[in-house]
Amino acid sequence: MDNQVETKWKKFATELLPKKGKGYYLRKPSNIKKAESYVYGIASPVLPTKMASEVDVYHAWTNPFNINIAKTLLRKNRVLTFAELMTSMIKEYDPSVFTYTWWIWPYSYKKRIVHIDSDGITFVKMGNKWQIVYSVQALGALVGSQGDDYEDVPKNSYFVVWENEETARKHIG
């Protein structure tokens, strides 16, 4: 990861995270997984799908400011990986609350089976509808928690994105 990214992370963590950032490290996003499908979203998988494992699926929503930055960057370069997207966001923009593009609600989840479509995009069935499902691990610091601490995310889990916070909270239960 770029030194400029690490420097901005340390500054952000020291100023805005509990305990002055001590014990926090930059959660690095995937260098392989392409960001475009996840930023813009996809309505349904390209069939056939392969079933993967059962995982904890949380509810989330987008940060409107940062998702617009991500879309702007992807219009310039459609093949950005999540790592490249985060690096570009930090270098070109300098968002006030780091690069959290998705906000996860870490207090309620459902078990679901992940399906991987023919293009390698991950999906789950929620309420008999396909939903694209995001890996917290693949997104790294692009996802933050809406709890007591931005970095208190369930690290090895997944989440679905709803239109906004109000809609996401309606699905929790």
N, C-alpha and C positions, 0 to 999 in steps of 0.2 A: 504494500500500500504506500502511496505517495507520502512524503514527509509533511507536505502542506496539510494533508488530510489528518494525519496523526496530531499535528500541532493544533489544529482547530478543534479536534476532538478533546484533547487535554484541556484546552481553554474552556470549552463548553462544559465538560465534566466538572471542572474545578468551580466554575461559577454557578452552575444550575442544578447539579445533581447532589443528592444528600451526601453527607460526610465528605464534602468538598472533592468528590470524585474518587476518593481512595477506594481501591478494590474493584474499580470498573476498568474494563478494557474495551477497546473498539471492537464491536462485533462486526467482523468483515463479511460482506455479502459474497455470493457465488461469483467466481470468475468464469463460470461455464454457462449458467442458466441465463437465457436471453430475457430482457425486461419487457419488451414491447407487448406481448400478449397479456401480461399481468397488469401493466399500467392501463392499457385500454380496455381490457376485459374481453371475454369470449362467452357467447351465450350457451354453447354446448360443445361437447368434445367431438373430435374427428374420429369416427368409428373405424375399426374396432378399438375397444379399450382393453387394457390389462388391469386386473385387480392387483393392488399392492396390499399393504397392511392396514389394519385398523388403527386409527390414531385419534387423539384428542383434537377436536375442532372447536375453536373459539370464534367469537363474533368480533368484527372490526368495521371500521369506516375509514374513509380517506381524509387526509389533511388537504383541504381544497387548494391552499397556496402551493404546497410542495408537489401535489399531483400535477398542477399546471406547469410547474417548472420541469417536472419529469417529461411531460408530453411535449413541451417545447424542445427539450434536448433530444427526444426520440424522433421528432420531425427532422432534425438535422442529421441524425444517424440512427437508423432503425434497428441496427444489430447490436446495440449496447447490451452488455451483460449487466447484472445488478451491481457488480463492483465498479464497472466503468460509469454507470449511471450515478452512483453515489459520489465518486471522485469528481465527475463533471459538475454535479450539483454544488459541491463544496467549493470548487475552484471558480466556477462562473457566477455563482449567486451568493452564497453566504447566508442561508436561511437563519432566522433568529432562534428557532428551536431545533437546531441541528438539521438533520435530513429526514426526520420522521415523516414519511409519506403516508403510512398507514398507522392507525391507532387501534390497538387491540384491547378488548375488555377481558382481563385475565381471570375473572372470578367465576365464569360459568362456561362450561363446555359440553359437547356431546361427542360420543364415540361414533365415528363414521369410517367406512372403508374408502381408501383413496383409490381412484381409477386413473390410469395414465393413458392419455389418448395417443393416436398415431403420430402426433407432432411432439410428444413428450410433455404436454401440458397436463397438470394434475387437476382432478375434479372430484367432487363428492356429490352424493344425492342428499338434498335437504328438502323435506316436504315434497317429495316426488319430482323435484326439479334439479337439473344439473347446476352446480355452482362451481366456479373455478375456486380452487383451494390453494392458499399460499403457504409456503414453508417459512416459518420464523427463522430457521437456520439459514436458508438460502438468501433471505432478505437482509440479514444482519442488522445494521443500525438504520436501515430504511423503515423499520417498524419499531414503534415505541408503545409503552403501556399507558393506559389512562387510569392507572391506580395511584398509589402514593409516590411512585418513582417511575420515571420514563423507562428505565432500564430493567424493571421488574417484569420481564416477559417470560412466558413459559417456553424455554429455549428449544426443546425438541418437539414442538407441536405445530399445528397448522391453524389457519383461520380462513373464514369466508368474509368477503367485503360486502357490506350493504350500502345503500345510497347515501346514508348519513347516520349520525350518531343516534338520532331518535328511532330510526327504523331498526338499527342494530340492537338497541336495547329492548325493542318489542319482541325480538326473536330469542332473547335470553330468558331462560326459565326451565 
